[in-house]
Amino acid sequence: MLTGVFEISIDEDSGPFNRVSLTAFGETVALRVKQAPREIPKDTWFRVLLCSCFHQAENRQALVSQTFLNIPASERQDLSVFMGDQVYLDLPTLNNYPDNEAELADRFERYYRTNWTSYLGLDTILKTAPSVFCPDDHEYWNNFPHRSPIIQNSWKQESRERWKSAADQLYDAFQCGVPAERGDNIEIDIDPISILVLDQRTHRQEDRSATLAPEGLQRLNEWVDRLIAEKKFGAVVTGQSLLDKPVGEFKGAVADWMLPNYRDYESIVKALERLSDAGRPVLLLTGDVHWGRVTEVKRAGRTKFIEIICSPSSLVTTIGNDQLKSIGAGFRKFFKGEETRWPRHSSAPDPEPYFAQSVFGKRYQTKVIYKHQGDQLSMLALRRAANTLEAKVTYYEVHKRPKDPEKVSLGLL
């Protein structure tokens, strides 16, 4: 496989769309792609498509592509943000993976090519607007970098190192863009908002000392300082929810450790607290959990954070659990006549009553604004309103008979 990463200079007066072509080995391919604006125009919505947790094997009818194409062209995104688990390199579950870096890389490449270049994958979305990516555990393996009881290659240190090296190479080839390097915080400024993508997987430590790269926390605080000085709005993308609570030793080892289980969590949320204390709510954008939810976090009656969760776009198969849920749905339909629209999907739970209670105590109260069950995409839209921003998010159901999109107003930031 050959991959190339190119930096392209674009004339700002060329309009919102640009044609990019590439010629290699006598063949030419061309793409008409939307250009992200440098600032949010007045009286016009700036739209960010949110997507996470895409299991291509479950997208049999290309419903993700079809759902996206059903969005009116005038309401499509200026920027796509993929928030983790764009690929599931560790599936199918209990598969006997080779313990050889070259063979692993070859297998991972096939997964990526299917997800990136197929109508049954993410190809339709990737072609339409600039994209930025945040990895989560399945860019490596479930609960990376820790051992997983269902991933045999994770049981030995040297096996984990071989798997990580192969996964890193494929992430660099498909998801890591110039000028960022894998593990960097990525800053995207669309005046007056700055979107910060925090990679909390690539350099996550097995001893749970850190989720960020060695300089990641410093750069987070520098970003906060800059936004305060420039009086800008902030949005933070993470692979897991910052509103999660820590889990115990057994659940962490068997399933997945949460962000509050790591020692840099306190420093991360305190940095974001400084930004929200500057007078503007901070948007928290994430996926991972296989349900959608919008949560408002308040302190002394003022909105300090708004979390938007969009997950999954195509639910991953869970052996055993899925079959039991489907059988239960069949019994309910047979005996009670109740149709279960999403038999395999969990409903969104309420968040913990207080955000980062172990850090802030009971100062930050949470309140659910909206919950969404099932496969989904969402569109965050921002529009200038005097010296602030008006915000809303729209959830699109990824279903063969989709309900109407659900529009959730977030008010003024």
Order of alpha helices (4+ residues) and beta strands (2+ residues): beta-beta-beta-alpha-beta-alpha-alpha-beta-alpha-beta-beta-alpha-beta-alpha-alpha-beta-beta-beta-alpha-alpha-beta-beta-beta-beta
